[in-house]
Amino acid sequence: MLLQSLVAAAAPTPAMPAFRLRKLRGKKAQLLHWRSEIPDLSVPKSRFAARCPARCPAALGVIPVLYGLRTQPPRRLRRPRTRQPRPSLRRGASALDTRSVEAPIDLAAQERMRRWCEENAPAPVGTARERSELRGRILEAVDVLEAGLVERSLEARILLLAAFCGEHLLLLGPPGTAKSLLARRLVRFVGSDAVFFERLLTRFSVPEELFGPLSLKGLENDQYVRQTTGYLPEASIAFVDEIFKANSAILNSLLSIVNERVFDNGPDRVWVPLRCLVCASNEVPETEELDALYDRLLFRLVVRPVSDAALGELLRVTRAGVEPRADAADSEVTPFPLSLEDAAQALRGAATVTLREEVVEIFKDARSYLTSKKEVVSDRRLGQAARMLQLVAWTCGRREVELCDCALLAHVLWSTLDLMQPFQHWLRGRLARGAPRPAASPARALRGLLGGLVERVESERIELDELGKELKVFEEVVQKEILEKERQQALLREHCWLAPAQQEELIEAIEEELEQGSRALLLEVYRLEEVRESMPGELANYARERRSQGELPATDPMPGSRSFVQKLQTEPQTFKLGKHKGRSFSDVAENDVDYCRMVERKLAEGSFSGDAPLDRQVRAFVAYLKSR
């Protein structure tokens, strides 16, 4: 009865117009009239249609009713477009997987990318003549310092670098993390005649504990002198634990020893042979009277206990009893790979090393970042850091300080523990992006310029010949950006002063920046060049289609104001007007969040819409913020 009622309700009437009967399971629909002869459509019979004649119009009409389909002609639904994932753009022929890209343009562009990658594969850093012979012995010395220790590669390198530079080191961390053991091992670097001094300070420590007792014979002769033999004024390497518990009576003499390497012993000023002072503490100083001493300790490291992942290795070393001793007898068995003569030669060679302009920009941006966080970096610390980087570059066999060397600033410029990790994260991102150069802008700025070029292509406001020239210029700039970043990656892999974990972090940060920036831009340029050469008439349609999919970059901040080539070569990413005059876009974007929010809000409200220089500058800055 239910079936008969449904059939009667679905029976067509003479007034009913022609309708489209769609086959079940997605088969092609056919337009039929209810009075015309209905051919055998091979409609799959359901348990309802099996009871009706195969050629009965009512039986065919009931199928849409039972399955909830409309009897009116349904609107044609467009199959949703599935976006293909972007293939990996990592270096090497196997990195570009063309099997996942079906479009001929993409295949051709990726083939050009692959050929360029093969032709411009990074060469080994340096040759036998250029590579520093000292580098190998530095790595051997690091192995000696960290032998038998777990997760102390960074501490061993920074400790050796401090002794090489003649600077001092502060180790922050709990007891029992091998801080004093590393300091005692460093004595072998000075030589067999080295004197090691170690002392633990308390609130009640007196100057005699560091500088020696008063001379009784001197008092008989009315002279206030000390017996300094075996104390800090005659030490080559010193380890002072809980350094910030020193009182004012100790600080005055300690400052002159740390900075000027002199000690006032009665009426005489005596030279101190101190090579490196290793200080330890559980916290940074909180009083202003200790700031002078804190600023004179160039390197600052937080020493943490061994992680859970390496705890098993620590237990195996301890159980086996193979942990090396740090006494002087070790030096008689195996001589230390380095000596003070090597350090003196390195200091002389460091004077010939120059600072690249990109490195100077790193120093400027770092000081601006710390200033925005209410931290002050003294001129003395900046100068010491620059000399340290010069020595690092010379020992690595280079005549210029590179961006990769600036990774060591992560252990130099911060002052508080709360700021340590944010500053190190900022520095890693800053080095990954690279510094802007006069001949080439960073990848984020290049993306905006490419967006302006694509807009001109989409609106057909550029000739094919002119497009080819501008794409060529853009291609050369992006290729230089890629080669420079890959060169920095190669330098990082060969760096002797950076711990392996620090090398990998920075290499991965640069690789991520390349994937999301320069390499993706170069592939887009190759796509446009392929379309221009193979299908010039479809160039505008291709640009519109890619833009609609969100594949092409954003629009140029000031489209049409200059030619693309001129803007690429001359447009600076700096403020020319206003309170930020002379500062770079990246500096303001990272350090002045309130200003960024204000200009974005005002631009959304309709301000800065004119053609004045300030309006164009604000629009360019907001476009830069959106491209980040």
C-alpha positions in Angstrom: 0.0 0.0 0.0 2.8 2.4 0.8 4.4 1.7 -2.6 1.2 2.3 -4.4 0.6 5.6 -2.6 4.1 6.8 -3.5 3.7 5.8 -7.1 0.4 7.6 -7.4 1.8 10.7 -5.8 4.8 10.7 -8.2 2.9 10.1 -11.3 3.4 12.9 -13.8 0.5 15.0 -15.1 0.1 16.4 -18.7 0.9 19.9 -17.4 4.2 18.9 -16.0 7.1 20.2 -18.2 10.0 18.1 -19.3 12.3 17.0 -16.6 15.8 15.8 -16.3 16.1 12.3 -15.0 19.5 11.6 -13.5 20.7 8.1 -13.3 21.6 6.9 -9.9 25.2 6.6 -8.7 26.4 9.7 -10.6 25.6 8.6 -14.2 24.9 11.1 -16.9 21.3 12.5 -16.8 19.0 12.5 -19.8 16.2 14.9 -20.7 13.0 13.0 -21.2 9.4 13.8 -21.7 6.9 11.8 -19.7 4.7 10.9 -22.7 7.6 9.9 -25.0 8.9 6.4 -25.3 11.4 5.9 -22.5 14.3 3.7 -23.6 15.9 1.2 -21.4 18.3 3.2 -19.2 19.6 0.3 -17.3 18.6 2.0 -14.1 19.7 -0.2 -11.1 16.5 -1.7 -9.7 16.0 -1.1 -6.0 13.6 -3.1 -3.8 10.9 -0.6 -4.8 11.4 -0.5 -8.6 11.6 -4.3 -8.8 7.8 -4.5 -8.1 6.9 -2.2 -11.1 7.2 -2.7 -14.8 10.6 -1.8 -16.1 9.2 0.7 -18.7 6.6 2.2 -16.5 7.0 6.0 -16.2 5.5 6.0 -12.7 8.0 3.4 -11.6 10.9 5.5 -12.9 9.4 8.7 -11.4 9.2 7.1 -7.9 12.9 6.5 -7.7 13.8 10.2 -7.1 11.1 10.5 -4.5 12.3 7.5 -2.6 15.9 8.7 -2.7 15.1 12.3 -1.7 16.0 13.7 -5.1 14.2 16.7 -6.7 12.1 16.1 -9.8 13.0 19.6 -11.0 16.2 19.9 -13.1 18.9 20.1 -10.5 21.5 22.9 -10.5 24.8 21.8 -11.9 27.3 21.6 -9.1 30.9 22.4 -9.8 33.3 19.9 -8.5 35.4 21.6 -5.8 39.0 22.4 -6.9 41.5 20.5 -5.0 44.7 22.4 -4.4 47.8 20.3 -5.1 50.4 20.5 -2.3 53.5 22.5 -3.1 56.4 20.2 -3.8 59.5 20.4 -1.8 62.1 22.9 -3.1 65.1 21.6 -1.3 68.3 21.4 -3.1 69.2 18.5 -5.3 67.7 16.7 -8.2 65.6 14.4 -6.0 64.2 17.3 -4.0 61.8 18.4 -6.8 59.2 15.7 -7.1 57.7 16.3 -10.5 55.3 13.3 -10.2 53.1 15.3 -7.9 52.7 18.2 -10.4 50.6 17.5 -13.5 50.6 20.9 -15.3 53.2 21.2 -18.1 54.1 24.7 -16.9 54.9 23.4 -13.5 56.9 20.5 -14.9 59.0 22.8 -17.1 59.5 25.3 -14.3 60.6 22.7 -11.9 63.0 21.2 -14.5 64.6 24.6 -14.8 64.8 24.9 -11.1 66.5 21.4 -10.9 69.0 22.3 -13.6 69.9 25.6 -11.8 70.3 23.7 -8.5 72.7 21.2 -10.1 74.7 23.9 -11.9 75.0 26.1 -8.7 75.6 23.4 -6.1 77.5 24.8 -3.2 81.2 24.1 -3.4 83.2 23.0 -0.4 84.1 25.9 1.9 87.7 26.8 1.3 90.5 24.8 -0.2 93.6 23.3 1.4 95.4 26.6 0.9 92.6 28.8 2.3 91.5 26.6 5.1 93.0 27.4 8.5 95.4 24.7 9.9 94.5 26.0 13.3 90.9 24.9 12.9 91.8 21.2 13.2 93.7 21.6 16.4 90.9 23.7 17.9 88.5 20.8 17.3 91.0 18.4 18.9 91.3 20.7 21.9 87.5 20.8 22.3 87.5 17.0 22.3 90.0 17.0 25.1 88.0 19.4 27.2 84.7 17.6 26.9 86.2 14.0 27.1 84.1 12.0 29.5 81.4 14.7 29.8 77.9 14.5 28.5 76.2 17.4 26.8 79.0 19.9 27.4 80.1 20.6 23.8 78.9 24.2 23.9 80.5 24.9 27.3 83.8 23.5 26.2 83.9 25.6 23.0 82.9 28.8 24.7 85.4 28.3 27.5 88.2 27.7 25.0 87.2 30.7 22.9 87.2 32.9 26.0 90.8 31.8 26.8 91.8 32.3 23.2 90.4 35.9 23.2 91.7 36.6 26.7 88.2 37.3 27.9 86.2 36.0 30.9 83.2 33.7 31.2 80.2 33.4 33.6 78.6 30.0 34.0 75.1 30.2 35.5 73.6 26.9 36.8 73.2 24.6 39.8 76.1 22.8 41.5 77.3 19.5 40.1 77.3 20.4 36.4 81.1 20.2 35.7 81.7 23.9 35.8 84.9 23.7 37.9 86.1 20.6 36.1 86.1 22.4 32.7 88.0 25.3 34.3 90.7 23.0 35.7 91.1 21.3 32.3 91.7 24.7 30.7 95.0 25.0 32.6 96.6 22.7 30.1 96.0 25.3 27.4 98.3 27.8 29.3 101.1 25.3 29.7 103.1 23.4 32.2 104.0 26.6 34.2 100.3 27.6 34.5 98.9 28.4 37.9 95.3 27.4 38.7 93.4 29.3 41.4 90.0 28.2 42.8 87.9 29.8 45.5 84.3 29.8 46.8 83.1 33.1 48.0 80.5 33.8 50.7 79.1 37.0 52.1 81.8 37.0 54.8 84.7 36.4 52.4 87.7 38.8 53.0 90.2 40.1 50.4 92.9 37.8 51.9 91.1 34.8 50.5 91.6 36.1 46.9 94.7 38.3 46.9 96.8 36.7 49.7 97.6 37.6 53.3 99.4 40.7 54.4 103.2 40.5 54.6 104.4 40.7 58.2 107.8 41.8 57.0 106.2 44.5 55.0 104.3 45.8 58.0 107.6 45.9 60.0 108.9 48.2 57.2 105.7 50.3 57.2 104.6 48.8 53.8 101.1 47.5 53.2 101.8 44.7 50.8 100.5 41.1 50.3 102.0 37.8 49.7 100.4 36.9 46.4 102.1 33.6 45.7 99.5 31.0 44.9 96.7 33.5 44.8 94.6 35.3 42.2 97.2 38.0 41.3 99.6 35.2 40.1 97.1 32.8 38.6 96.9 31.9 34.9 93.4 30.4 35.0 91.0 31.1 37.9 87.7 29.7 38.9 85.6 31.7 41.4 82.4 30.2 42.5 79.5 32.4 43.8 81.3 35.4 42.3 78.4 37.8 43.0 78.6 37.4 46.7 81.8 39.4 46.7 81.7 42.5 48.9 82.9 46.0 48.1 86.3 45.4 49.6 86.9 42.6 47.1 85.3 44.3 44.1 87.7 47.2 43.7 90.8 45.1 43.3 88.9 42.4 41.3 87.7 44.9 38.7 91.3 46.1 37.9 92.5 42.5 37.7 89.6 41.4 35.3 89.8 44.4 33.0 93.3 45.9 33.1 95.2 42.8 34.3 96.9 44.8 37.0 96.9 44.5 40.8 97.8 47.3 43.2 100.1 45.7 45.8 101.0 48.4 48.2 102.8 51.3 46.3 103.4 49.1 43.3 101.1 48.2 40.4 101.9 44.6 39.4 101.0 42.9 36.1 98.7 39.9 36.5 99.2 36.9 34.1 95.5 36.0 34.2 94.4 34.5 30.9 90.8 33.7 31.7 88.6 34.1 34.8 85.8 31.5 35.0 83.0 32.6 37.3 80.1 30.6 38.5 76.8 31.6 40.1 73.2 30.5 40.5 71.8 33.8 39.5 72.6 37.1 37.8 73.4 40.1 40.0 70.6 42.2 41.3 72.5 45.2 42.8 74.0 48.0 40.8 77.4 47.7 42.6 77.9 44.4 40.8 76.9 45.6 37.4 80.5 46.8 36.6 81.9 43.3 37.3 79.0 41.6 35.4 79.6 43.7 32.3 83.3 42.7 32.3 82.4 39.0 31.9 82.0 38.9 28.1 80.6 35.3 27.7 77.5 34.2 29.6 76.3 30.6 29.6 73.5 28.8 31.3 74.7 25.3 32.3 71.8 22.9 32.7 71.8 19.4 34.1 72.0 16.5 31.7 68.7 15.9 29.8 66.6 12.8 30.2 67.7 11.6 26.7 71.4 11.6 27.7 71.0 10.4 31.2 71.7 6.8 30.2 75.1 7.8 28.7 75.9 9.7 31.9 75.2 6.7 34.0 77.3 4.4 31.8 80.3 6.7 32.0 79.9 7.0 35.8 79.5 3.3 36.3 82.5 2.4 34.1 84.7 4.8 36.0 86.3 6.1 32.9 85.8 9.8 33.5 89.2 11.5 32.9 90.8 13.4 35.7 91.7 17.0 35.4 95.0 17.1 37.2 98.3 18.3 35.8 99.5 14.7 35.2 97.4 14.5 32.1 99.5 17.1 30.4 102.6 14.9 30.7 100.9 12.0 28.8 99.1 13.8 26.0 100.1 17.4 25.3 97.3 19.9 24.7 96.8 20.6 21.0 96.9 24.4 21.5 99.2 26.8 23.3 99.4 30.5 24.2 101.5 31.0 21.1 98.6 30.0 19.0 96.3 32.4 20.8 98.9 35.3 20.4 99.1 34.5 16.6 95.3 34.5 16.4 95.0 37.8 18.1 97.5 39.4 15.7 95.7 37.9 12.7 92.3 39.0 14.0 93.5 42.6 13.6 93.5 42.1 9.8 89.9 40.8 9.6 87.2 43.2 8.5 83.5 43.4 9.5 81.1 43.1 6.6 78.3 45.6 6.3 75.7 42.9 7.1 77.5 42.2 10.4 77.4 45.8 11.3 73.6 45.8 10.7 73.3 42.8 12.9 74.9 44.8 15.8 72.6 47.7 15.2 69.5 45.6 15.1 70.6 43.7 18.2 71.2 46.8 20.2 67.8 48.3 19.1 66.1 45.1 20.1 67.6 45.0 23.5 67.0 48.7 24.0 63.3 48.1 23.3 63.4 45.5 26.1 64.8 48.1 28.5 68.3 46.5 28.4 71.4 48.6 27.8 74.5 47.1 26.0 77.6 49.0 26.9 80.0 50.3 24.2 82.8 48.2 25.8 80.8 45.0 25.4 80.0 45.8 21.8 83.7 46.4 21.1 84.8 43.2 22.8 82.2 41.3 20.9 83.4 42.7 17.6 87.0 41.7 18.4 85.9 38.2 19.4 84.1 37.7 16.0 87.2 38.9 14.2 89.3 36.2 16.0 86.6 33.6 15.2 86.7 34.4 11.5 90.5 34.3 11.4 90.7 30.9 13.2 88.1 29.6 10.6 90.4 30.7 7.8 88.5 33.8 6.6 89.3 37.4 6.2 85.8 38.7 6.8 83.3 38.2 9.6 80.3 36.4 8.2 76.7 36.3 9.4 77.2 32.8 10.7 79.8 34.1 13.1 77.2 36.4 14.7 75.5 33.3 16.1 78.0 33.5 19.0 76.4 36.8 20.0 73.6 34.7 21.6 76.1 34.0 24.5 77.3 37.6 24.8 74.7 40.4 24.5 71.8 39.4 26.8 71.8 40.5 30.5 68.9 38.8 32.2 67.7 35.3 32.3 64.2 36.4 31.3 65.6 37.9 28.1 68.0 35.2 27.2 65.7 32.9 25.2 63.7 35.7 23.5 66.9 37.3 22.4 68.4 34.0 21.1 65.2 33.3 19.2 65.2 36.8 17.7 68.9 36.5 16.7 68.3 33.1 15.1 65.4 34.5 13.0 67.4 37.6 12.1 70.4 35.6 10.9 68.1 33.3 8.9 66.5 36.2 7.1 69.9 37.8 6.3 70.7 41.5 6.2 69.5 43.8 3.5 72.1 44.8 0.9 72.1 47.7 -1.6 71.9 45.4 -4.6 69.3 43.0 -3.3 66.4 43.1 -0.9 65.3 40.3 1.4 62.9 37.7 0.1 59.9 39.2 1.9 60.4 42.5 0.1 61.0 40.7 -3.2 57.7 39.0 -2.8 55.9 42.3 -2.8 57.8 43.5 -5.9 56.9 40.3 -7.7 53.3 40.9 -6.7 53.4 44.3 -8.5 54.8 42.7 -11.6 52.1 40.0 -11.6 49.4 42.7 -11.3 50.8 44.5 -14.4 50.8 41.1 -16.3 47.2 40.4 -15.1 46.0 43.8 -16.3 48.0 43.6 -19.5 49.9 46.8 -18.8 53.3 45.4 -19.8 54.9 44.2 -23.1 56.3 40.8 -23.5 59.9 42.1 -24.1 59.8 44.3 -21.1 58.4 41.5 -19.0 61.3 39.2 -20.1 63.8 41.8 -19.0 62.2 42.4 -15.6 61.9 38.8 -15.0 65.5 38.3 -15.8 66.5 41.0 -13.3 64.3 39.5 -10.7 65.6 36.0 -11.3 69.2 37.2 -10.8 68.4 38.9 -7.6 66.6 35.9 -6.1 69.4 33.6 -7.2 71.9 35.7 -5.4 69.8 35.6 -2.3 69.6 31.8 -2.5 73.3 31.3 -3.1 74.2 33.7 -0.2 72.0 31.8 2.2 73.3 28.4 1.1 76.9 29.7 1.5 76.1 30.6 5.1 74.7 27.1 5.6 78.0 25.7 4.3 80.0 28.0 6.6 77.9 26.8 9.5 78.7 23.2 8.9 82.4 24.0 8.9 82.4 26.3 12.0 84.7 25.2 14.7 83.3 27.4 17.5 79.6 26.5 17.3 78.3 23.4 18.9 76.6 20.9 16.6 73.1 21.5 18.1 73.5 25.3 17.5 74.7 24.7 13.9 71.7 22.5 13.2 69.2 25.0 14.6 70.5 27.8 12.5 70.8 25.7 9.4 67.2 24.6 9.7 66.1 28.2 10.3 67.8 29.3 7.1 66.4 26.3 5.2 62.9 27.2 6.3 63.4 30.8 5.2 64.6 29.6 1.8 61.6 27.2 1.4 59.1 29.9 2.2 60.9 32.7 0.5 63.6 32.8 -2.1 63.2 29.3 -3.6 59.4 29.6 -3.9 59.8 33.0 -5.6 62.4 31.6 -8.0 60.0 28.9 -9.0 57.2 31.4 -9.6 59.6 33.4 -11.9 60.3 30.2 -13.8 56.6 29.6 -14.2 56.0 33.1 -15.6 58.9 32.7 -18.0 57.7 29.4 -19.3 54.2 30.8 -19.9 55.7 33.9 -21.6 57.8 31.7 -23.9 55.4 28.9 -24.7 51.9 30.5 -24.4 52.3 34.3 -24.6 48.6 34.8 -25.4 47.5 33.0 -22.2 49.9 35.0 -19.9 47.2 37.3 -18.4 44.7 34.4 -17.9 47.4 32.3 -16.2 48.2 35.2 -13.9 44.6 35.6 -13.0 44.1 31.9 -12.4 47.2 31.7 -10.2 46.1 34.8 -8.3 42.6 33.4 -7.7 44.2 30.3 -6.2 46.3 32.4 -3.8 49.5 31.0 -5.3 51.1 34.3 -6.5 52.4 37.0 -4.0 50.6 40.0 -2.8 50.3 43.2 -4.7 53.2 45.7 -4.8 52.9 48.4 -2.1 53.0 51.2 -4.7 52.2 49.7 -8.1 53.0 51.7 -11.1 54.9 54.5 -9.3 58.2 53.3 -10.8 59.5 50.7 -13.2 60.0 47.3 -11.7 63.7 47.1 -12.4 64.4 50.6 -10.9 62.4 49.8 -7.8 64.2 46.5 -7.3 67.6 48.1 -7.5 66.9 51.4 -5.6 63.9 51.1 -3.3 65.2 51.1 0.3 63.3 49.3 3.0 63.9 52.1 5.4 61.9 55.1 6.8 62.7 58.4 5.2 60.2 60.5 7.2 58.7 60.6 10.7 60.0 59.5 14.1 61.6 56.3 12.7 63.6 58.1 10.1 66.7 56.1 9.1 65.5 52.8 10.7 64.7 49.7 8.6 61.3 48.3 8.2 62.3 45.0 9.8 63.7 46.9 12.9 60.5 48.8 13.5 58.3 45.8 12.8 60.0 43.8 15.4 60.6 46.4 18.1 57.7 48.9 17.9 54.5 46.8 18.0 52.3 49.8 19.0 53.3 51.8 15.9 52.6 48.8 13.7 49.1 48.4 15.1 48.4 52.2 14.8 49.3 52.5 11.2 47.4 49.3 10.2 44.3 50.7 12.0 44.5 54.1 10.5 45.1 52.7 7.0 42.0 50.5 7.4 40.0 53.6 8.4 41.0 55.3 5.2 43.9 57.4 6.3 47.2 57.7 4.3 45.3 57.3 1.0 46.9 60.3 -0.7 50.0 60.6 -2.9 52.2 62.4 -0.3 55.6 60.9 0.5 54.4 60.1 4.0 51.3 58.3 2.7 53.3 56.2 0.3 55.8 55.4 3.0 53.0 54.2 5.4 51.4 52.1 2.7 54.7 50.5 1.8 55.3 49.7 5.5 51.9 48.2 6.0 52.4 46.1 2.9 55.7 44.9 4.3 53.9 43.9 7.5 51.4 41.9 5.6 54.1 40.1 3.7 55.9 38.9 6.8 
